[in-house]
Structure formats: C-alpha cells, structure tokens
Amino acid sequence: MYTIRTDKAKNRIYIVLGAIETGEGETLVAGIKAETALLTPGFTCVSDITGFSILDPKEAVWADTALKTLAEAGMVRAVRVTGQKVDYWETTEKYGYQVGVAETIEDADRILDSL
C-alpha cells in the first residue's frame, strides 16, 4: 500500500509507503513517473517511510528503481519521514540528490520550505 500526491505550488512530491505487496512495486514506479511529470525539474520530495515494509522479497528491486526514477525526473532533495526524533542532517545519495531525515511530514515540509 502506498499513496503519491504532488503539490505543484511547492514543486514537491509526497510519497507515503506502507506494506508493499506482490505487484505493487511496479505500480509504485509507474505512479511516480506519472506524478513527477506534473512537476518541474528541481523538485523536492517528502517520503514517509514510517510504515514501510516489503511483504514480498521479490518486490525489493523496485525500491532502488523508484529512487532512480525520482532522480532521473529531476528531484534534487528529499526528506524521509521516519517517525523518530532526530537532529537534521543530509547526505548525498548514489543518484546525486540530497536526502535528510525528519520525524514528521510537517517537519519535512518545514525543512524543505526553509531551503
């Protein structure tokens, strides 16, 4: 289970990941492609991974494909929501964008809005 939505005004995509079941990885990537087409390159991303799990090990390959798809569409920065209280930090992911972590979606939005 997952949800994807965009905020064109903020040039941002929101992805909430839950338990990914058989066949959902491919549809997740297709959804990401459709939603990022609505954004301008240079967009940011909030991904809520607090409930993320992969129920079918064969679906694990899609996690990396989703990240690559976002980068190729023009994502420059992401904040992952973990549900854990953390000090903000950033690192560069293998596909070249910056990624940090936040406790809540609201915290992630504040971080991205301030940059």
All heavy atoms as an XYZ file, in Angstrom:
879
protein
N       0.840     -1.176      0.000
C       0.000      0.000      0.000
C       0.887      1.243      0.000
O       1.906      1.281      0.679
C      -0.891     -0.017      1.237
C      -1.811      1.147      1.325
S      -2.932      0.985      2.716
C      -2.038      1.959      3.902
N       0.486      2.219     -0.763
C       1.211      3.477     -0.836
C       0.274      4.555     -1.358
O      -0.760      4.248     -1.947
C       2.441      3.354     -1.757
C       2.075      3.022     -3.179
C       1.755      4.027     -4.092
C       2.014      1.705     -3.612
C       1.387      3.723     -5.383
C       1.648      1.400     -4.912
C       1.335      2.410     -5.790
O       0.965      2.111     -7.071
N       0.662      5.803     -1.134
C      -0.038      6.928     -1.751
C       1.009      7.882     -2.310
O       2.110      8.000     -1.760
C      -0.946      7.689     -0.759
O      -0.152      8.187      0.309
C      -2.036      6.789     -0.202
N       0.649      8.526     -3.395
C       1.517      9.511     -4.039
C       0.656     10.718     -4.375
O      -0.444     10.575     -4.893
C       2.129      8.970     -5.346
C       2.851      7.648     -5.126
C       3.071     10.005     -5.962
C       3.242      6.953     -6.418
N       1.179     11.892     -4.071
C       0.490     13.119     -4.479
C       1.532     14.193     -4.749
O       2.671     14.101     -4.279
C      -0.518     13.594     -3.435
C       0.087     14.119     -2.163
C      -0.974     14.644     -1.189
N      -0.371     15.075      0.041
C       0.091     16.294      0.286
N       0.007     17.233     -0.649
N       0.617     16.594      1.456
N       1.152     15.189     -5.492
C       2.057     16.296     -5.776
C       1.454     17.608     -5.300
O       0.236     17.747     -5.203
C       2.364     16.417     -7.285
O       1.136     16.504     -7.998
C       3.164     15.230     -7.780
N       2.323     18.535     -5.008
C       1.943     19.908     -4.712
C       2.685     20.759     -5.737
O       3.889     20.991     -5.604
C       2.352     20.273     -3.280
C       1.935     21.684     -2.891
O       1.900     22.570     -3.775
O       1.686     21.907     -1.696
N       1.968     21.159     -6.794
C       2.600     21.913     -7.873
C       3.137     23.256     -7.391
O       4.177     23.713     -7.858
C       1.621     22.109     -9.021
C       1.297     20.831     -9.747
C       0.333     21.113    -10.890
C      -0.223     19.839    -11.444
N      -1.225     20.097    -12.486
N       2.444     23.906     -6.464
C       2.885     25.208     -5.967
C       4.245     25.102     -5.279
O       5.075     25.998     -5.403
C       1.847     25.798     -5.017
N       4.458     24.017     -4.566
C       5.748     23.801     -3.881
C       6.736     23.029     -4.750
O       7.887     22.852     -4.370
C       5.543     23.037     -2.570
C       4.858     23.850     -1.502
C       4.826     23.094     -0.195
C       4.206     23.959      0.891
N       4.413     23.397      2.218
N       6.271     22.543     -5.899
C       7.088     21.701     -6.775
C       7.632     20.515     -5.977
O       8.832     20.257     -5.925
C       8.228     22.497     -7.419
C       8.755     21.838     -8.675
O       8.025     21.190     -9.415
N      10.039     21.984     -8.909
N       6.684     19.795     -5.360
C       7.049     18.729     -4.423
C       6.156     17.499     -4.616
O       4.967     17.624     -4.873
C       6.916     19.244     -2.994
C       7.436     18.296     -1.931
C       7.550     18.997     -0.586
N       8.471     20.127     -0.701
C       8.394     21.230      0.051
N       7.462     21.356      0.981
N       9.268     22.198     -0.116
N       6.739     16.344     -4.465
C       6.009     15.088     -4.481
C       6.014     14.503     -3.074
O       7.007     14.629     -2.347
C       6.603     14.095     -5.511
C       5.724     12.859     -5.661
C       8.054     13.727     -5.180
C       6.094     11.974     -6.849
N       4.888     13.926     -2.697
C       4.733     13.282     -1.390
C       4.453     11.802     -1.628
O       3.511     11.465     -2.357
C       3.570     13.890     -0.607
C       3.803     15.320     -0.210
C       3.546     16.360     -1.104
C       4.276     15.636      1.053
C       3.762     17.682     -0.738
C       4.491     16.954      1.427
C       4.234     17.968      0.518
O       4.449     19.271      0.876
N       5.255     10.962     -1.008
C       5.079      9.521     -1.136
C       4.983      8.930      0.265
O       5.874      9.142      1.091
C       6.258      8.884     -1.897
C       6.428      9.544     -3.269
C       6.069      7.369     -2.013
C       7.700      9.161     -3.990
N       3.893      8.234      0.529
C       3.712      7.542      1.810
C       3.745      6.051      1.502
O       2.920      5.544      0.742
C       2.385      7.933      2.493
C       2.214      7.157      3.798
C       2.337      9.442      2.741
N       4.737      5.372      2.084
C       4.914      3.946      1.832
C       4.441      3.127      3.019
O       4.805      3.413      4.158
C       6.387      3.644      1.562
C       6.985      4.297      0.320
C       8.489      4.066      0.269
C       6.318      3.769     -0.931
N       3.657      2.110      2.727
C       3.213      1.160      3.739
C       3.778     -0.201      3.417
O       4.898     -0.319      2.928
N       2.996     -1.222      3.645
C       3.417     -2.590      3.335
C       3.253     -2.818      1.833
O       2.140     -2.791      1.315
C       2.582     -3.576      4.133
N       4.348     -3.032      1.155
C       4.332     -3.246     -0.290
C       4.139     -4.738     -0.561
O       4.942     -5.567     -0.143
C       5.638     -2.731     -0.943
C       5.853     -1.245     -0.626
C       5.634     -2.998     -2.439
C       4.784     -0.311     -1.131
N       3.067     -5.034     -1.270
C       2.710     -6.420     -1.552
C       3.115     -6.797     -2.976
O       3.553     -5.949     -3.756
C       1.206     -6.606     -1.345
C       0.789     -6.320      0.090
C      -0.658     -6.647      0.365
O      -1.192     -7.562     -0.282
O      -1.245     -5.989      1.231
N       2.942     -8.041     -3.310
C       3.282     -8.560     -4.633
C       2.617     -7.719     -5.724
O       1.412     -7.485     -5.691
C       2.838    -10.030     -4.761
O       3.472    -10.775     -3.721
C       3.228    -10.608     -6.108
N       3.432     -7.249     -6.667
C       2.930     -6.467     -7.794
C       2.866     -4.980     -7.570
O       2.695     -4.217     -8.517
N       3.008     -4.527     -6.335
C       2.870     -3.087     -6.062
C       4.116     -2.283     -6.411
O       4.010     -1.081     -6.660
C       2.504     -2.846     -4.595
C       1.061     -3.126     -4.298
C       0.650     -2.633     -2.937
O       1.360     -2.919     -1.947
O      -0.396     -1.951     -2.865
N       5.268     -2.894     -6.438
C       6.483     -2.154     -6.760
C       6.431     -1.537     -8.144
O       6.758     -0.364     -8.336
N       5.989     -2.315     -9.103
C       5.899     -1.828    -10.472
C       4.870     -0.704    -10.593
O       5.113      0.299    -11.276
C       5.540     -2.974    -11.412
C       5.586     -2.592    -12.869
C       5.400     -3.780    -13.796
O       5.119     -4.901    -13.323
O       5.531     -3.564    -15.016
N       3.740     -0.838     -9.924
C       2.731      0.221     -9.995
C       3.187      1.469     -9.234
O       2.836      2.584     -9.618
C       1.357     -0.251     -9.478
O       1.478     -0.662     -8.114
C       0.816     -1.393    -10.313
N       3.983      1.291     -8.185
C       4.554      2.431     -7.471
C       5.432      3.248     -8.412
O       5.301      4.472     -8.497
C       5.360      1.956     -6.260
C       6.237      3.006     -5.566
C       5.383      4.093     -4.928
C       7.135      2.347     -4.533
N       6.324      2.581     -9.124
C       7.210      3.283    -10.059
C       6.400      3.965    -11.161
O       6.678      5.117    -11.520
C       8.271      2.328    -10.628
C       9.062      2.986    -11.748
C       9.220      1.867     -9.516
N       5.378      3.309    -11.673
C       4.518      3.926    -12.691
C       3.827      5.167    -12.131
O       3.718      6.194    -12.813
C       3.487      2.922    -13.199
N       3.370      5.093    -10.894
C       2.737      6.247    -10.251
C       3.709      7.395    -10.056
O       3.350      8.567    -10.251
N       4.931      7.073     -9.681
C       5.965      8.107     -9.523
C       6.220      8.792    -10.864
O       6.307     10.022    -10.923
C       7.255      7.502     -8.939
C       7.039      7.153     -7.462
C       8.435      8.455     -9.112
C       8.161      6.334     -6.834
N       6.318      8.022    -11.921
C       6.537      8.613    -13.252
C       5.393      9.543    -13.628
O       5.625     10.648    -14.140
C       6.689      7.518    -14.303
C       8.015      6.799    -14.229
C       8.109      5.712    -15.285
C       9.438      4.982    -15.172
N       9.555      3.904    -16.178
N       4.168      9.124    -13.379
C       3.008      9.952    -13.725
C       2.983     11.241    -12.914
O       2.729     12.325    -13.459
C       1.717      9.155    -13.499
N       3.243     11.148    -11.626
C       3.177     12.334    -10.761
C       4.351     13.286    -10.997
O       4.172     14.504    -10.971
C       3.113     11.926     -9.295
C       1.814     11.262     -8.903
C       0.604     12.172     -9.031
O       0.670     13.345     -8.609
O      -0.421     11.704     -9.564
N       5.560     12.761    -11.224
C       6.700     13.652    -11.457
C       6.574     14.384    -12.784
O       7.141     15.461    -12.944
C       8.048     12.899    -11.378
O       8.047     11.818    -12.311
C       8.314     12.392     -9.976
N       5.799     13.831    -13.712
C       5.567     14.524    -14.980
C       4.813     15.836    -14.769
O       4.863     16.728    -15.619
C       4.803     13.618    -15.943
N       4.147     15.979    -13.633
C       3.402     17.193    -13.308
C       4.292     18.274    -12.679
O       3.847     19.396    -12.487
C       2.269     16.865    -12.330
C       1.275     15.797    -12.783
C       0.323     15.441    -11.641
C       0.513     16.269    -14.009
N       5.536     17.906    -12.349
C       6.448     18.814    -11.659
C       7.551     19.302    -12.583
O       7.777     18.748    -13.651
C       7.062     18.099    -10.446
C       6.066     17.606     -9.393
C       6.772     16.744     -8.350
C       5.353     18.782     -8.738
N       8.241     20.348    -12.144
C       9.360     20.910    -12.877
C      10.653     20.315    -12.335
O      10.791     20.170    -11.110
C       9.382     22.445    -12.674
O       8.108     22.965    -13.074
C      10.476     23.103    -13.463
N      11.611     19.980    -13.206
C      12.894     19.502    -12.684
C      13.444     20.469    -11.637
O      13.287     21.678    -11.754
C      13.781     19.455    -13.934
C      12.803     19.172    -15.040
C      11.568     19.980    -14.662
N      14.054     19.898    -10.598
C      14.478     20.682     -9.442
C      13.510     20.499     -8.287
O      13.620     21.157     -7.260
N      12.536     19.580     -8.446
C      11.530     19.371     -7.411
C      12.115     18.664     -6.189
O      13.201     18.101     -6.228
C      10.331     18.596     -7.971
C      10.610     17.176     -8.370
C      10.505     16.145     -7.444
C      10.964     16.871     -9.672
C      10.748     14.824     -7.823
C      11.200     15.564    -10.057
C      11.102     14.537     -9.125
N      11.347     18.734     -5.099
C      11.725     18.081     -3.850
C      10.715     16.991     -3.521
O       9.656     16.909     -4.135
C      11.805     19.096     -2.689
O      10.529     19.746     -2.555
C      12.898     20.135     -2.931
N      11.068     16.173     -2.529
C      10.239     15.024     -2.190
C      10.170     14.842     -0.678
O      11.179     14.982      0.019
C      10.832     13.773     -2.817
S      10.012     12.223     -2.379
N       8.995     14.527     -0.194
C       8.797     14.073      1.180
C       8.341     12.630      1.074
O       7.335     12.348      0.421
C       7.745     14.918      1.934
C       7.436     14.302      3.291
C       8.214     16.351      2.080
N       9.110     11.725      1.663
C       8.708     10.313      1.646
C       8.549      9.825      3.076
O       9.489      9.877      3.860
C       9.720      9.463      0.878
O      11.000      9.561      1.435
N       7.343      9.397      3.379
C       7.035      8.884      4.716
C       7.262      7.384      4.706
O       6.519      6.628      4.067
C       5.590      9.218      5.071
C       5.222      8.808      6.489
O       5.907      7.932      7.068
O       4.229      9.339      6.995
N       8.299      6.945      5.426
C       8.649      5.529      5.458
C       8.362      4.906      6.821
O       8.835      3.812      7.110
C      10.125      5.307      5.050
C      11.083      6.050      5.988
C      10.345      5.718      3.597
C      12.548      5.722      5.778
N       7.566      5.589      7.634
C       7.300      5.079      8.983
C       6.610      3.724      8.967
O       6.824      2.909      9.859
C       6.470      6.072      9.820
O       5.255      6.369      9.129
C       7.231      7.356     10.077
N       5.799      3.449      7.971
C       5.095      2.172      7.905
C       5.586      1.275      6.786
O       4.934      0.299      6.426
N       6.757      1.592      6.224
C       7.260      0.877      5.054
C       7.780     -0.514      5.403
O       8.548     -0.700      6.340
C       8.384      1.681      4.411
C       9.033      1.026      3.223
C       8.285      0.629      2.140
C      10.402      0.835      3.191
C       8.886      0.045      1.026
C      11.010      0.252      2.098
C      10.256     -0.153      1.012
N       7.316     -1.480      4.623
C       7.861     -2.834      4.674
C       7.598     -3.479      3.322
O       6.719     -3.051      2.574
C       7.220     -3.650      5.793
O       5.845     -3.841      5.543
N       8.388     -4.469      3.020
C       8.221     -5.208      1.772
C       7.791     -6.613      2.141
O       8.548     -7.372      2.748
C       9.526     -5.214      0.954
C       9.915     -3.776      0.582
C       9.364     -6.075     -0.296
C      11.246     -3.646     -0.122
N       6.543     -6.942      1.814
C       5.986     -8.239      2.188
C       6.445     -9.362      1.268
O       6.510    -10.518      1.689
C       4.456     -8.162      2.204
C       3.871     -7.135      3.176
C       2.351     -7.117      3.089
C       4.319     -7.413      4.608
N       6.763     -9.023      0.019
C       7.250    -10.000     -0.942
C       8.692     -9.627     -1.281
O       8.931     -8.593     -1.900
C       6.370     -9.978     -2.190
C       6.804    -10.963     -3.263
O       7.897    -11.553     -3.146
O       6.043    -11.138     -4.227
N       9.665    -10.440     -0.896
C      11.070    -10.109     -1.156
C      11.378     -9.792     -2.620
O      12.297     -9.021     -2.905
C      11.829    -11.359     -0.697
C      10.917    -12.022      0.275
C       9.520    -11.715     -0.190
N      10.593    -10.329     -3.548
C      10.810    -10.055     -4.973
C      10.522     -8.598     -5.316
O      10.964     -8.096     -6.349
C       9.955    -10.981     -5.827
C      10.360    -12.430     -5.718
C       9.425    -13.309     -6.507
C       9.780    -14.775     -6.271
N       8.799    -15.669     -6.868
N       9.776     -7.917     -4.467
C       9.441     -6.508     -4.713
C      10.572     -5.564     -4.301
O      10.551     -4.384     -4.636
C       8.161     -6.132     -3.966
C       6.919     -6.843     -4.469
C       6.595     -6.550     -5.923
O       6.463     -5.372     -6.291
O       6.457     -7.511     -6.695
N      11.571     -6.046     -3.608
C      12.662     -5.194     -3.105
C      13.391     -4.473     -4.231
O      13.856     -3.346     -4.045
C      13.637     -6.016     -2.270
N      13.491     -5.089     -5.388
C      14.185     -4.473     -6.516
C      13.559     -3.130     -6.894
O      14.238     -2.228     -7.372
C      14.221     -5.433     -7.730
C      12.834     -5.665     -8.294
C      15.147     -4.898     -8.804
N      12.271     -2.977     -6.646
C      11.572     -1.761     -7.040
C      11.933     -0.554     -6.180
O      11.777      0.587     -6.614
C      10.060     -1.990     -7.044
C       9.671     -2.958     -8.110
C       9.305     -4.266     -7.943
C       9.636     -2.721     -9.512
N       9.052     -4.851     -9.147
C       9.253     -3.914    -10.145
C       9.905     -1.607    -10.302
C       9.122     -4.035    -11.519
C       9.764     -1.727    -11.679
C       9.385     -2.924    -12.268
N      12.422     -0.775     -4.974
C      12.798      0.346     -4.104
C      13.899      1.173     -4.764
O      13.814      2.404     -4.845
C      13.238     -0.162     -2.738
N      14.939      0.510     -5.262
C      16.022      1.230     -5.926
C      15.542      1.840     -7.238
O      15.917      2.967     -7.573
C      17.206      0.293     -6.170
C      18.412      1.062     -6.679
O      18.940      1.911     -5.926
O      18.821      0.843     -7.845
N      14.699      1.137     -7.952
C      14.151      1.661     -9.201
C      13.350      2.932     -8.947
O      13.437      3.898     -9.718
C      13.269      0.603     -9.898
O      14.057     -0.573    -10.110
C      12.726      1.107    -11.219
N      12.599      2.972     -7.867
C      11.816      4.165     -7.527
C      12.741      5.354     -7.254
O      12.487      6.469     -7.732
C      10.927      3.889     -6.318
N      13.814      5.130     -6.505
C      14.763      6.212     -6.208
C      15.428      6.725     -7.482
O      15.572      7.934     -7.682
C      15.813      5.735     -5.208
C      15.279      5.349     -3.831
C      16.402      4.768     -2.982
C      14.620      6.530     -3.144
N      15.816      5.815     -8.344
C      16.443      6.204     -9.617
C      15.456      6.978    -10.486
O      15.816      7.977    -11.108
C      16.944      4.963    -10.343
C      17.687      5.271    -11.615
C      18.219      3.994    -12.252
C      18.989      4.337    -13.529
N      19.447      3.131    -14.215
N      14.210      6.543    -10.515
C      13.169      7.219    -11.297
C      12.983      8.656    -10.828
O      12.873      9.584    -11.639
C      11.850      6.435    -11.203
O      12.062      5.124    -11.734
C      10.728      7.124    -11.953
N      12.948      8.854     -9.510
C      12.814     10.208     -8.966
C      13.996     11.079     -9.374
O      13.826     12.227     -9.793
C      12.694     10.148     -7.441
C      11.356      9.648     -6.907
C      11.493      9.192     -5.456
C      10.293     10.728     -7.048
N      15.200     10.547     -9.257
C      16.399     11.314     -9.616
C      16.395     11.672    -11.100
O      16.677     12.819    -11.475
C      17.650     10.519     -9.255
N      16.066     10.718    -11.936
C      16.058     10.964    -13.380
C      14.977     11.957    -13.793
O      15.124     12.653    -14.794
C      15.888      9.651    -14.139
C      17.130      8.778    -14.065
C      16.963      7.414    -14.701
O      15.797      7.005    -14.994
O      17.991      6.736    -14.889
N      13.919     12.058    -13.003
C      12.843     13.018    -13.293
C      13.206     14.438    -12.868
O      12.510     15.383    -13.218
C      11.554     12.583    -12.614
N      14.298     14.586    -12.083
C      14.740     15.920    -11.698
C      14.646     16.248    -10.227
O      14.759     17.413     -9.840
N      14.465     15.240     -9.361
C      14.444     15.510     -7.922
C      15.847     15.914     -7.459
O      16.833     15.271     -7.816
C      13.988     14.262     -7.152
C      13.913     14.491     -5.648
S      13.319     13.029     -4.767
C      14.743     11.962     -4.904
N      15.919     16.986     -6.668
C      17.214     17.450     -6.175
C      17.405     17.250     -4.675
O      18.528     17.224     -4.183
C      17.461     18.936     -6.522
C      17.535     19.117     -8.038
C      16.408     19.836     -5.922
N      16.302     17.110     -3.949
C      16.400     16.962     -2.490
C      15.181     16.209     -1.990
O      14.081     16.409     -2.472
C      16.499     18.323     -1.828
C      16.572     18.270     -0.326
C      16.874     19.626      0.295
N      18.310     19.760      0.428
C      19.061     20.656     -0.217
N      18.509     21.529     -1.015
N      20.358     20.709     -0.022
N      15.418     15.353     -0.990
C      14.331     14.599     -0.374
C      14.516     14.603      1.133
O      15.639     14.681      1.624
C      14.323     13.164     -0.889
N      13.403     14.517      1.826
C      13.433     14.321      3.278
C      12.577     13.103      3.566
O      11.418     13.032      3.158
C      12.931     15.555      4.053
C      12.888     15.257      5.546
C      13.813     16.757      3.776
N      13.185     12.136      4.247
C      12.480     10.911      4.616
C      11.926     11.054      6.024
O      12.648     11.411      6.957
C      13.429      9.722      4.541
C      13.853      9.437      3.129
C      14.681      8.189      3.009
N      15.094      8.036      1.620
C      16.324      7.779      1.239
N      17.279      7.600      2.129
N      16.608      7.669     -0.039
N      10.664     10.755      6.166
C       9.988     10.817      7.461
C      10.103      9.442      8.106
O       9.657      8.442      7.544
C       8.515     11.227      7.284
C       7.777     11.182      8.612
C       8.426     12.597      6.633
N      10.708      9.426      9.302
C      10.975      8.154      9.977
C      10.129      7.930     11.222
O      10.094      6.825     11.743
C      12.450      8.073     10.396
O      12.714      9.115     11.343
C      13.376      8.220      9.196
N       9.500      8.988     11.724
C       8.739      8.864     12.960
C       9.617      8.924     14.205
O       9.113      8.840     15.318
N      10.903      9.087     14.015
C      11.859      9.149     15.122
C      12.377     10.574     15.290
O      12.653     11.256     14.301
C      13.056      8.225     14.851
C      12.683      6.788     14.606
C      12.143      6.130     15.855
O      12.668      6.322     16.944
N      11.081      5.355     15.695
N      12.512     11.002     16.521
C      13.083     12.318     16.813
C      14.567     12.280     16.456
O      15.316     11.445     16.971
C      12.905     12.634     18.302
C      13.356     14.006     18.678
C      12.238     14.976     18.478
C      12.630     16.308     19.054
N      12.042     17.389     18.316
N      14.987     13.148     15.543
C      16.374     13.172     15.081
C      16.830     14.606     14.862
O      16.022     15.500     14.626
C      16.544     12.396     13.756
C      16.308     10.910     13.946
C      15.634     12.938     12.683
N      18.123     14.804     14.954
C      18.713     16.066     14.528
C      18.823     16.003     13.009
O      19.164     14.957     12.447
C      20.099     16.261     15.134
C      20.046     16.487     16.641
O      19.070     17.103     17.114
O      20.972     16.033     17.334
N      18.545     17.122     12.355
C      18.569     17.103     10.887
C      19.989     16.994     10.372
O      20.901     17.645     10.863
C      17.902     18.360     10.312
C      17.768     18.267      8.814
C      16.813     17.431      8.258
C      18.619     18.958      7.971
C      16.690     17.294      6.888
C      18.499     18.838      6.591
C      17.543     17.999      6.062
O      17.431     17.861      4.703
N      20.157     16.162      9.390
C      21.415     16.029      8.665
C      21.080     15.640      7.236
O      19.989     15.189      6.942
C      22.332     14.983      9.305
C      21.668     13.642      9.483
C      20.969     13.210     10.570
C      21.585     12.585      8.521
N      20.462     11.954     10.355
C      20.835     11.540      9.097
C      22.070     12.411      7.227
C      20.565     10.353      8.429
C      21.786     11.223      6.564
C      21.050     10.212      7.175
N      22.034     15.856      6.340
C      21.837     15.497      4.937
C      23.032     14.694      4.439
O      24.139     14.834      4.944
C      21.729     16.742      4.048
C      20.400     17.419      4.100
C      20.288     18.525      3.065
O      21.303     19.025      2.561
O      19.155     18.877      2.773
N      22.754     13.896      3.442
C      23.802     13.155      2.753
C      23.455     13.118      1.272
O      22.307     13.384      0.905
C      23.949     11.728      3.330
O      25.094     11.114      2.766
C      22.729     10.883      3.062
N      24.433     12.827      0.451
C      24.188     12.698     -0.984
C      23.970     11.230     -1.311
O      24.797     10.387     -0.990
C      25.378     13.249     -1.795
O      25.591     14.618     -1.426
C      25.116     13.165     -3.286
N      22.839     10.938     -1.937
C      22.513      9.571     -2.329
C      23.259      9.202     -3.611
O      23.763     10.071     -4.314
C      20.998      9.444     -2.574
C      20.189      9.462     -1.303
C      20.336      8.190     -0.479
O      20.344      7.079     -1.043
O      20.447      8.319      0.740
N      23.274      7.926     -3.929
C      24.041      7.458     -5.084
C      23.550      8.019     -6.414
O      24.304      8.054     -7.382
C      24.087      5.938     -5.132
C      22.788      5.252     -5.484
C      23.005      3.740     -5.523
C      21.757      3.001     -5.907
N      21.996      1.562     -5.976
N      22.318      8.498     -6.460
C      21.812      9.081     -7.701
C      21.984     10.598     -7.750
O      21.473     11.254     -8.647
C      20.353      8.675     -7.930
C      20.217      7.183     -8.146
C      19.552      6.399     -7.231
C      20.788      6.568     -9.259
C      19.440      5.021     -7.417
C      20.689      5.204     -9.451
C      20.020      4.432     -8.528
O      19.921      3.072     -8.726
N      22.701     11.167     -6.772
C      23.112     12.561     -6.836
C      22.285     13.579     -6.093
O      22.678     14.736     -5.987
N      21.136     13.216     -5.566
C      20.326     14.192     -4.844
C      20.663     14.161     -3.345
O      21.239     13.215     -2.837
C      18.827     13.932     -5.067
C      18.367     12.556     -4.648
C      17.967     12.299     -3.346
C      18.337     11.516     -5.569
C      17.557     11.033     -2.967
C      17.926     10.251     -5.195
C      17.546     10.014     -3.894
O      17.148      8.765     -3.512
N      20.287     15.242     -2.657
C      20.492     15.351     -1.217
C      19.311     14.729     -0.493
O      18.165     14.898     -0.918
C      20.608     16.819     -0.804
C      21.799     17.540     -1.389
C      23.100     16.977     -0.859
O      23.871     16.417     -1.604
N      23.326     17.094      0.417
N      19.572     14.042      0.600
C      18.486     13.450      1.379
C      18.766     13.661      2.865
O      19.906     13.601      3.315
C      18.284     11.948      1.056
C      19.478     11.121      1.456
C      17.026     11.423      1.701
N      17.701     13.960      3.588
C      17.775     14.120      5.036
C      16.643     13.348      5.678
O      15.868     12.669      4.995
N      16.552     13.452      6.995
C      15.501     12.745      7.725
C      14.774     13.714      8.645
O      15.332     14.713      9.090
C      16.053     11.561      8.548
C      16.602     10.476      7.640
C      17.115     12.015      9.526
N      13.513     13.386      8.917
C      12.687     14.195      9.812
C      11.731     13.273     10.543
O      11.464     12.148     10.108
C      11.915     15.252      9.025
N      11.170     13.771     11.653
C      10.247     12.967     12.444
C       8.858     12.882     11.827
O       8.232     11.825     11.833
C      10.151     13.538     13.862
C       9.273     12.728     14.779
C       9.225     13.256     16.206
O       9.801     14.323     16.499
O       8.594     12.585     17.039
N       8.372     14.004     11.287
C       7.007     14.055     10.758
C       6.987     14.688      9.362
O       7.953     15.344      8.953
C       6.091     14.904     11.666
O       6.535     16.270     11.606
C       6.097     14.402     13.110
N       5.869     14.523      8.682
C       5.696     15.162      7.375
C       5.747     16.677      7.528
O       6.344     17.372      6.705
C       4.380     14.704      6.715
C       4.497     13.230      6.307
C       4.026     15.585      5.516
C       3.219     12.613      5.785
N       5.150     17.196      8.590
C       5.176     18.641      8.832
C       6.612     19.133      9.020
O       6.973     20.190      8.504
C       4.318     18.999     10.046
C       2.834     18.727      9.849
C       2.442     17.250      9.975
O       3.215     16.437     10.524
O       1.352     16.899      9.483
N       7.419     18.374      9.760
C       8.828     18.742      9.937
C       9.555     18.724      8.587
O      10.349     19.625      8.289
C       9.539     17.785     10.890
C       9.071     17.905     12.333
O       8.522     18.965     12.711
O       9.257     16.929     13.091
N       9.294     17.715      7.788
C       9.935     17.609      6.470
C       9.553     18.795      5.602
O      10.415     19.380      4.928
C       9.540     16.294      5.808
N       8.286     19.176      5.614
C       7.836     20.347      4.852
C       8.546     21.609      5.319
O       9.012     22.410      4.494
C       6.323     20.534      4.984
C       5.555     20.008      3.800
O       6.115     19.897      2.704
O       4.361     19.685      3.976
N       8.642     21.804      6.638
C       9.331     22.993      7.162
C      10.782     23.021      6.715
O      11.302     24.082      6.331
C       9.254     23.028      8.685
C       7.973     23.623      9.229
C       8.063     23.922     10.721
N       8.131     22.711     11.534
C       7.090     21.985     11.902
N       5.878     22.341     11.497
N       7.241     20.912     12.639
N      11.439     21.890      6.755
C      12.836     21.824      6.323
C      12.964     22.213      4.859
O      13.781     23.069      4.497
C      13.413     20.408      6.575
C      13.567     20.161      8.077
C      14.754     20.237      5.851
C      13.757     18.701      8.444
N      12.175     21.588      4.009
C      12.268     21.867      2.573
C      11.834     23.287      2.247
O      12.429     23.924      1.376
C      11.441     20.842      1.791
C      12.017     19.436      1.799
C      11.031     18.441      1.184
C      13.353     19.368      1.083
N      10.829     23.797      2.947
C      10.384     25.180      2.701
C      11.447     26.194      3.081
O      11.493     27.278      2.524
C       9.102     25.472      3.492
C       7.887     24.741      2.939
O       7.952     24.197      1.824
O       6.867     24.704      3.671
N      12.305     25.843      4.033
C      13.323     26.787      4.509
C      14.580     26.799      3.644
O      15.429     27.673      3.808
C      13.711     26.471      5.957
O      14.482     25.272      6.014
N      14.705     25.858      2.750
C      15.927     25.774      1.921
C      15.797     26.555      0.642
O      14.780     26.851      0.158
C      16.238     24.309      1.619
C      16.505     23.437      2.838
C      16.642     21.978      2.430
C      17.765     23.888      3.556
